[in-house]
């Protein structure tokens, strides 16, 4: 399939835009629906590529999925799939589904596409093997898993990703035995909170001691439940930063319905914007951002690594260098995001330094350039922000945003962005 290139011009944004539904919450809710059986209605559904892949897996596991005016209705009971389960390019999808596949007593193959095939799965593989699962894998997708796991005690590292832990937490309550997870160096605790909140919504109880020791009762039952998908903070962050960089300054620029009752790691963007001197006002779940002078800032993004690209773009327009901490979290995303940002921003005349666990962004004049998203939706969004506030930039493989936010380009155009196909 031919990839799309877009040229983004400096623009002045104004008006209001609704944040898209949350991808991370939607994927967890689909898994909870699969584990519960019966009927679940997910209102305000996210239909990004990652979520559509997860809905397809639900269908392979014995469910029907029906689009209704109220949302997506998931109905059925867990069955053994006839074919391999494809998670598309979703790292979260792979890491949530692996423990679910290990509940079956027959082998299940899990496959993926694109950059996901280069993302390591060793941590999850080792954890499932320690619970008695049989796995055929070289540490990456595709892999084959056969259970059933019964529960038990295991050790896992959360330093590179919390997603394996989330997958285990969702699957282990279905096991016959109780389980204990010892987790060391856990990053992205808010994402684990989100997992536990979704599980509690579906009737599952788990306790933990400072995110280091998780106690999971076996033989629990997920209860079918309706759930409203909150607005997506990861995508909403891109919209807010775009407003801070390219808002008209005089007219209102508001990101609406961002967030909700669940915990979202990337809500930390509001703090980062305030550190940068941006003016932001909240009324319920609506956030109004006003363009103004941006000052250099320091921010630890270890628990919210998806914010790195858009905050790097914000830092380009600051009055002095900014520092983002936590680049060890960026190596195994859709691209190596630290290197991708350094490489693509350099094409635009912006110097990024990578030192130890820190990224230092040196502000300066942005020059017009041809850049590439490197197949990474977050990089594409950051490059768009760079162009909106500075100089015309042509972004190759711009359609990769469909992974999380298919309407990103059209939403920006609705706000006044000058974006053209090339």
C-alpha positions in Angstrom: 0.0 0.0 0.0 1.4 3.4 -1.0 2.2 5.6 1.9 0.9 9.2 2.0 3.1 12.3 2.2 1.7 15.5 3.5 3.1 19.1 3.5 2.2 21.0 6.7 2.4 24.8 6.6 2.7 27.3 9.4 -0.9 28.0 10.6 -2.9 29.7 13.2 -5.3 27.3 15.0 -8.5 28.3 16.7 -11.8 26.8 17.7 -12.5 23.6 19.7 -11.9 20.0 19.0 -13.0 16.8 20.8 -10.3 14.5 21.9 -10.6 11.1 20.3 -11.5 8.1 22.4 -8.7 6.5 24.4 -6.8 3.7 22.7 -5.2 2.3 25.8 -8.5 2.2 27.7 -10.4 0.7 24.8 -7.9 -2.2 24.4 -8.1 -3.1 28.0 -11.9 -2.9 28.0 -12.0 -5.3 25.0 -9.8 -7.8 26.9 -12.1 -7.5 30.0 -15.1 -8.1 27.7 -13.5 -11.2 26.3 -12.7 -12.5 29.8 -16.2 -11.7 31.1 -18.4 -13.4 28.5 -22.0 -12.4 28.0 -22.7 -8.9 26.7 -20.6 -5.7 27.1 -21.3 -2.3 25.6 -18.3 0.0 25.0 -19.7 3.5 24.5 -17.6 6.2 22.7 -15.4 3.5 21.2 -12.0 4.1 19.8 -11.7 2.6 16.2 -8.0 3.1 15.6 -6.1 0.4 13.9 -4.9 -1.0 17.2 -8.4 -1.2 18.6 -9.8 -2.7 15.4 -7.2 -5.5 15.6 -8.3 -6.2 19.2 -12.0 -6.3 18.2 -11.0 -8.8 15.4 -9.3 -11.0 18.0 -12.5 -10.9 20.1 -14.4 -12.2 17.1 -11.8 -15.0 16.6 -12.3 -16.0 20.3 -16.0 -16.5 19.9 -17.6 -13.1 20.1 -19.7 -11.0 17.8 -19.0 -7.3 17.7 -21.7 -5.0 16.5 -21.5 -1.3 15.9 -24.6 0.4 17.4 -25.4 4.1 17.8 -24.6 3.7 21.5 -21.2 2.0 20.9 -19.7 -1.4 20.2 -21.6 -4.4 21.6 -19.4 -7.4 22.3 -21.4 -10.6 22.9 -20.5 -14.3 23.2 -18.3 -16.7 25.2 -14.6 -17.6 24.9 -13.8 -20.2 22.4 -10.7 -21.7 20.9 -9.6 -19.7 17.7 -9.4 -21.5 14.4 -6.5 -19.2 13.1 -3.6 -17.2 14.4 -4.5 -14.1 16.4 -3.1 -11.0 14.7 -2.5 -8.0 16.9 -1.5 -5.8 14.0 1.2 -3.4 15.0 0.0 -3.1 18.6 2.6 -3.7 21.3 0.0 -3.4 24.0 -2.3 -5.8 22.1 0.4 -8.4 22.0 1.3 -8.1 25.6 -2.3 -8.3 26.8 -3.2 -11.2 24.5 -0.2 -13.4 25.3 -1.4 -14.3 28.9 -5.0 -14.7 27.6 -3.7 -17.3 25.0 -1.9 -19.1 27.9 -5.2 -19.8 29.5 -6.1 -22.3 26.7 -4.9 -26.0 26.8 -4.2 -25.9 23.0 -1.5 -24.0 21.1 -2.4 -20.5 19.9 -0.2 -18.6 17.5 0.1 -14.8 17.9 1.3 -12.8 14.9 1.9 -9.1 14.2 2.9 -6.7 11.4 5.4 -3.9 10.7 7.7 -2.6 13.4 6.1 -4.8 16.1 8.0 -7.7 14.7 11.2 -6.0 16.0 9.9 -5.3 19.5 11.1 -7.8 22.1 8.7 -10.0 24.0 11.3 -11.8 26.2 9.9 -10.5 29.5 6.4 -11.8 28.8 7.7 -15.1 27.4 9.9 -15.8 30.5 7.0 -14.9 32.8 4.6 -17.3 31.1 7.2 -20.1 31.0 7.7 -19.7 34.7 3.9 -20.4 35.1 4.2 -23.6 33.1 3.2 -22.4 29.6 4.9 -23.8 26.6 6.2 -21.2 24.1 7.8 -21.5 20.7 9.5 -18.2 20.0 12.8 -16.5 19.3 11.8 -13.7 21.6 9.7 -11.8 19.0 6.5 -12.3 17.2 5.3 -14.6 15.7 5.1 -16.9 18.7 3.0 -19.9 19.8 1.7 -20.4 23.3 0.1 -23.4 24.9 -1.3 -23.5 28.5 -3.2 -23.8 30.5 -1.4 -21.8 33.2 -2.7 -22.5 36.7 -1.4 -19.4 38.5 1.5 -19.3 40.9 4.4 -17.1 41.9 6.6 -15.2 39.5 9.1 -12.4 39.1 9.0 -9.8 36.4 10.7 -6.5 35.5 8.7 -3.4 34.7 11.7 -1.3 33.7 11.1 -1.3 29.9 7.3 -1.7 29.9 4.4 -2.2 32.2 2.4 -3.8 29.5 3.5 -7.4 30.3 2.4 -6.8 33.9 -1.0 -5.5 32.8 -1.5 -8.6 30.6 -0.7 -10.9 33.5 -2.9 -9.0 35.9 -5.8 -9.4 33.6 -5.4 -13.1 32.9 -4.3 -14.5 36.3 -7.7 -14.0 38.1 -9.1 -16.7 35.7 -6.6 -19.3 36.9 -7.4 -22.1 39.4 -4.7 -21.0 41.9 -3.9 -17.8 43.5 -0.9 -15.9 42.2 1.8 -13.5 43.5 3.7 -11.3 41.1 7.0 -9.8 42.3 7.7 -6.7 40.1 10.9 -4.8 40.2 11.7 -1.3 38.7 8.2 -0.7 37.5 7.7 2.2 35.2 4.5 3.8 34.0 2.6 3.1 37.2 -0.4 5.1 35.9 -0.9 2.6 33.2 -1.0 -0.2 35.8 -3.6 1.8 37.7 -5.7 2.1 34.5 -5.5 -1.7 34.1 -6.6 -2.3 37.8 -9.4 0.2 37.4 -10.8 -1.5 34.3 -10.6 -4.8 36.1 -12.4 -3.5 39.1 -15.1 -2.1 36.8 -15.6 -5.6 35.6 -15.7 -7.1 39.2 -12.1 -8.2 39.7 -10.2 -7.4 42.8 -6.4 -7.3 43.1 -4.2 -5.9 45.9 -0.6 -4.7 45.7 2.1 -3.4 48.0 3.7 -0.3 46.6 3.5 -1.8 43.0 6.2 -4.3 44.0 4.1 -7.2 45.2 0.7 -8.1 43.6 -1.7 -10.5 45.2 -4.2 -12.1 42.8 -6.9 -14.4 43.9 -7.7 -17.2 41.4 -11.1 -18.4 40.3 -12.5 -14.8 40.0 -15.2 -14.0 37.5 -15.3 -11.0 35.2 -18.8 -9.5 35.2 -20.2 -8.2 31.9 -20.5 -4.4 32.1 -21.0 -1.3 30.0 -18.2 1.2 29.9 -17.7 4.7 28.5 -14.3 5.1 26.8 -12.6 8.3 28.1 -11.1 10.9 25.8 -7.5 9.9 24.9 -4.8 11.9 26.7 -2.0 10.7 24.4 -3.7 12.2 21.4 -5.2 15.1 23.4 -1.6 16.0 24.4 -0.7 16.5 20.7 -3.7 18.8 20.3 -2.9 20.8 23.4 0.8 21.3 22.4 -0.4 22.3 18.9 -2.5 25.0 20.5 0.4 26.2 22.6 2.6 26.5 19.6 0.2 27.6 16.8 -2.9 28.9 18.5 -4.0 32.3 17.2 -3.3 33.8 20.6 -6.5 35.9 20.6 -9.2 33.3 19.7 -10.2 30.4 21.9 -8.5 27.1 21.4 -10.0 24.2 23.4 -9.5 20.5 23.5 -12.8 19.0 24.8 -13.7 15.8 26.6 -10.1 14.9 27.3 -10.0 12.3 30.1 -12.6 11.1 32.5 -12.8 9.0 35.6 -10.0 6.6 34.8 -6.3 7.2 35.4 -4.3 8.3 32.3 -0.5 8.7 32.4 -0.4 11.3 29.7 -2.6 13.7 31.6 0.8 14.8 32.9 1.1 16.9 29.8 -0.8 19.7 31.6 2.0 19.9 34.1 4.6 20.0 31.4 2.7 22.8 29.7 2.6 24.8 32.9 6.4 24.2 33.5 6.9 25.7 30.0 4.9 28.8 30.9 1.9 28.0 28.8 -1.5 29.2 29.9 -4.0 26.4 30.3 -7.5 26.5 31.9 -9.7 23.6 32.7 -13.5 23.4 32.9 -14.6 19.9 33.7 -12.9 17.7 31.0 -12.3 20.7 28.6 -8.9 22.3 28.4 -8.4 25.8 26.9 -4.8 26.5 25.8 -3.5 29.9 24.9 -0.4 30.6 22.8 2.2 32.6 24.5 5.9 32.8 25.3 7.4 29.4 25.9 10.2 29.0 28.4 12.7 26.2 28.6 11.6 23.4 31.0 12.7 20.1 32.5 10.3 17.2 32.8 10.6 13.6 33.8 8.6 11.5 31.2 9.6 8.1 32.5 6.0 7.2 33.5 4.5 8.8 30.3 7.0 8.1 27.5 4.3 8.8 24.8 4.6 12.5 25.7 8.3 12.7 24.6 7.7 13.5 20.9 5.2 16.3 21.4 7.1 17.8 24.3 10.2 17.8 22.2 8.3 19.8 19.6 7.1 22.2 22.2 10.7 22.7 23.5 11.8 23.8 20.0 9.9 27.1 20.5 11.3 27.8 24.0 13.6 30.6 25.0 16.4 28.2 26.2 17.2 24.4 26.1 14.8 22.0 27.7 15.5 18.6 29.2 13.3 15.5 29.1 14.2 12.6 31.3 13.5 8.9 30.7 14.8 8.1 27.2 15.4 4.5 28.2 11.6 4.1 27.7 11.8 5.0 24.0 14.0 2.3 22.5 11.3 -0.3 21.8 8.4 1.7 20.5 7.2 1.9 16.9 10.6 3.3 16.3 13.5 4.1 18.6 11.9 7.4 19.4 14.9 9.1 20.9 17.0 8.4 17.7 14.0 9.2 15.5 13.4 12.6 17.0 17.1 13.4 16.9 17.4 12.4 13.2 14.2 14.0 11.9 14.5 17.2 13.9 18.1 17.6 12.7 16.7 17.7 9.1 14.8 20.8 10.3 17.9 22.5 11.8 17.1 21.5 15.4 19.8 19.9 17.5 18.8 17.2 20.0 21.4 15.8 22.4 21.0 12.4 24.0 23.0 12.1 27.2 22.7 9.2 29.7 18.9 9.1 30.3 18.2 12.6 29.1 17.1 14.3 25.9 18.2 17.9 25.6 16.3 20.0 23.0 18.1 23.1 21.8 15.6 25.7 20.4 16.3 27.6 17.3 15.0 28.6 13.9 13.2 25.8 12.1 14.0 25.3 8.4 11.7 23.8 5.8 12.6 20.1 5.2 11.5 16.7 4.0 11.2 14.4 7.0 9.9 10.9 7.6 7.7 9.6 10.4 9.7 6.4 10.5 6.3 4.6 10.7 5.7 6.0 14.2 2.4 7.8 14.8 3.8 9.9 17.7 6.8 11.1 15.6 4.4 12.1 12.8 2.3 14.2 15.3 5.5 15.9 16.7 6.7 16.8 13.2 3.2 18.3 12.4 3.5 20.5 15.5 7.0 21.6 14.4 5.6 22.7 11.0 2.5 24.4 12.4 4.6 26.7 14.5 7.5 27.4 12.1 8.1 26.5 8.5 6.6 24.2 5.8 7.6 20.6 6.4 6.8 17.6 4.2 6.1 14.5 6.3 6.5 11.1 4.5 4.4 8.2 5.8 2.0 10.6 7.4 -0.9 8.1 7.4 0.8 6.1 10.2 -1.3 8.2 12.6 -4.2 5.7 11.9 -2.6 3.4 14.4 -4.0 5.6 17.2 -5.7 8.7 15.8 -7.1 8.2 12.3 -8.7 11.7 12.2 -5.6 13.6 13.3 -5.0 15.4 10.0 -8.6 16.2 9.3 -9.1 17.5 12.9 -6.1 19.8 12.5 -7.6 21.1 9.3 -10.9 21.8 11.0 -8.9 23.9 13.5 -7.4 25.9 10.6 -4.2 24.0 9.8 -3.0 24.3 6.2 -2.2 20.7 5.2 -1.8 19.5 1.6 -1.1 16.2 -0.1 2.1 16.0 -2.1 
